[in-house]
């Protein structure tokens, strides 16, 4: 999902009670997994999928996302993305 730079609006990630602490590493990783599972079932234009995308792109370091994308492409991502 590409970011439209003209219409981009910076939003703070909403509070998720599953991750109540300052360390948001698990929130980042879970949002990445949830986004890709959501897209595989509903498609990129499904609004809840966009929320997961915004969450993981704002919380996760770019290096992590690139590494996870490479792992998914190689079939070596540690989480089963098949729903």
C-alpha positions in Angstrom: 0.0 0.0 0.0 1.6 3.2 -1.1 1.4 6.4 0.9 -0.2 9.4 -1.0 2.1 12.2 0.0 -0.3 15.0 -1.0 -3.2 13.7 1.2 -1.0 12.3 4.0 -2.2 13.2 7.5 0.0 12.3 10.5 -2.1 10.6 13.2 -1.1 9.2 16.5 -1.8 5.5 16.9 -5.0 4.9 18.9 -4.7 3.2 22.3 -4.9 -0.6 22.2 -5.7 -2.1 25.6 -3.8 -5.3 24.6 -0.6 -3.3 24.7 -0.9 -0.9 27.7 2.8 -0.3 28.3 5.3 2.1 26.9 7.2 -0.5 24.9 5.2 -0.9 21.7 7.3 -3.6 20.1 4.6 -6.3 20.4 2.0 -3.8 19.1 4.2 -3.1 16.1 4.7 -6.7 15.3 1.1 -7.7 15.8 -0.2 -4.9 13.7 2.1 -6.0 10.8 0.8 -9.5 11.0 -2.8 -8.4 11.3 -2.5 -6.1 8.3 -1.2 -8.8 6.0 -3.8 -11.3 7.2 -6.5 -8.7 6.7 -5.3 -7.9 3.2 -5.2 -11.5 2.2 -8.8 -11.9 3.3 -10.5 -8.6 2.6 -8.1 -6.7 0.2 -6.1 -3.4 0.7 -9.2 -1.1 0.3 -10.9 -2.6 3.4 -10.9 0.2 6.0 -9.9 -1.8 9.1 -6.9 -3.1 7.1 -5.8 0.5 6.6 -5.9 1.1 10.3 -3.4 -1.8 10.8 -1.2 -0.4 8.0 -1.2 3.1 9.7 -0.4 1.5 13.0 2.6 -0.7 12.0 4.0 2.0 9.7 4.0 4.5 12.6 5.3 2.2 15.3 7.7 -0.1 13.5 11.2 0.8 12.4 11.6 0.8 8.6 14.5 -1.8 8.9 12.2 -4.2 10.7 9.4 -3.9 8.1 11.9 -4.4 5.2 13.4 -7.5 6.9 9.9 -8.9 7.5 8.9 -8.2 3.9 12.0 -10.1 2.7 11.3 -13.0 5.1 7.7 -13.2 3.8 8.9 -13.1 0.2 11.3 -15.9 0.9 8.7 -17.9 2.8 10.6 -17.7 6.0 8.5 -15.4 8.1 8.0 -17.0 11.5 4.2 -16.4 11.6 1.8 -18.3 9.4 0.0 -15.7 7.3 -2.6 -18.2 5.9 -5.9 -17.6 7.5 
